[in-house]
Amino acid sequence: MTLGSLAVRNVARNKFRVGLTVLGVAIAIVAFLLLRTVIWAWASGAEWAAKDRIVTRHKVTFVMALPKRYVEDVRNSPHVTAVTWANWFGAKDPKHDREFFSTLAVDPTSYFRVYDEMKVQGDQMEVWLHDKQGAIVGDVLARKLGWKVGDKVVLQSGIYPGDWQFTIDGVYTTAARSVDRSTFVFHWDYMNDSLPADRKDMVGWIVSRVDAGSQIADLGVGLDKKFEERETPTLSQDERSFSASFMGMFSTVLKAMNIVSGVILVIMTLILGNTIAMGVRERTNEYGVLRAIGFLPGHVAVWIVGEALVIGVLGGLLGIAFAWPFINFGVGRFIEENMGAMFPYFRLETTNAVLALLLAALLGGAAAAIPAWRASQLKVTDAIRRVA
């Protein structure tokens, strides 16, 4: 018999109430982990970004285009080993008009060299290079919409009006967590040739790859100096900074999620505190008897705090057991398929699960602090006479 084993046995005194409390803690942990996963998945894109790529865009805003002739200026810059460009097309499939996915018009000869983490089978790539209306799609998007190689697809864009016909020539895969697996890419020339003269030969952004060991920040500054006196100034950033600046537009939302996750923990603490306080009040007479036969005030406090720790850990473990399949195979899969541009990888990380378990235990102990202190301060005679 130990103080710890007594604390564990006390948990089972009122199974129904403790069960409800554990369930309440578990639900709070699931909500906390979901919010933390959103924040983590949003920020992780910048952490996994390539360290040798520079993104050059319009200095004022990302939605304004650059002259295509800038591509050659970037290509001829020192330390640049490969260059590509792309335009946001903003299209959807009328047959799946509620499904959102990224559609990009890209340079077929250079795009997959610059983004070499995107893998396409050699025969599929060869067909695509010679098919002006061909498209390469991510494996997640192909699986979701039921597309396969050889299928004919018609897309409609809110930016470039009309019905755009494509043939699925290939499917790309990737092991990189920073790459969206639900993107639709096609020949930039197909789009450009169909535009009026005043919209031709404009690119949304330019991506360059630099040689190893070069100072990427200095290269970005050098690229911008080339264009600062021209009609369209630029802003060049390494891929990590570019992703971070894009995330900065949603910083208020992320801060709000942080606050809400903290509120959830406070609510969980109050739930635990209420359960522990009720249990202490019901067993005040028993604590008086234990004190009378020689147990110290510290022993009483240890029992109460230990009971709260056990309930917190049980709730934390149950919450993680619920959250793991719910996030990884439910919410995570849905978000990767429908919001892959922002969340290419949405999974419950082990570090977040461990953090949630530790917080559940620590907050359980904190919730018991006041009831444990008050119980340890009771006089033996008062405790024995008290009836809950």
Sequence and secondary structure as in RCSB ss.txt:
>XXXX:A:sequence
MTLGSLAVRNVARNKFRVGLTVLGVAIAIVAFLLLRTVIWAWASGAEWAAKDRIVTRHKVTFVMALPKRYVEDVR
NSPHVTAVTWANWFGAKDPKHDREFFSTLAVDPTSYFRVYDEMKVQGDQMEVWLHDKQGAIVGDVLARKLGWKVG
DKVVLQSGIYPGDWQFTIDGVYTTAARSVDRSTFVFHWDYMNDSLPADRKDMVGWIVSRVDAGSQIADLGVGLDK
KFEERETPTLSQDERSFSASFMGMFSTVLKAMNIVSGVILVIMTLILGNTIAMGVRERTNEYGVLRAIGFLPGHV
AVWIVGEALVIGVLGGLLGIAFAWPFINFGVGRFIEENMGAMFPYFRLETTNAVLALLLAALLGGAAAAIPAWRA
SQLKVTDAIRRVA
>XXXX:A:secstr
  HHHHHHHHHGGGHHHHHHHHHHHHHHHHHHHHHHHHHHHHHHHHHTS TTEEEEEESS TTS EETTHHHHHH
TSTTEEEEEEEEE  EE GGGTT   EEEEE TTTHHHHTTTSB  HHHHHHHHT TTEEEEEHHHHHHHT  TT
 EEEEEESSS SEEEEEEEEEEB   TTS SSEEEEEHHHHHTTS GGGSSEESEEEEEE TT  HHHHHHHHHH
HHTTSSS EEEEEHHHHHHHHHHTTHHHHHHHHHHHHHHHHHHHHHHHHHHHHHHHHTHHHHHHHHHTT  HHHH
HHHHHHHHHHHHHHHHHHHHHHHHHIIIIIIHHHHHHHSTTT S     HHHHHHHHHHHHHHHHHHTHHHHHHH
HHS HHHHHH   
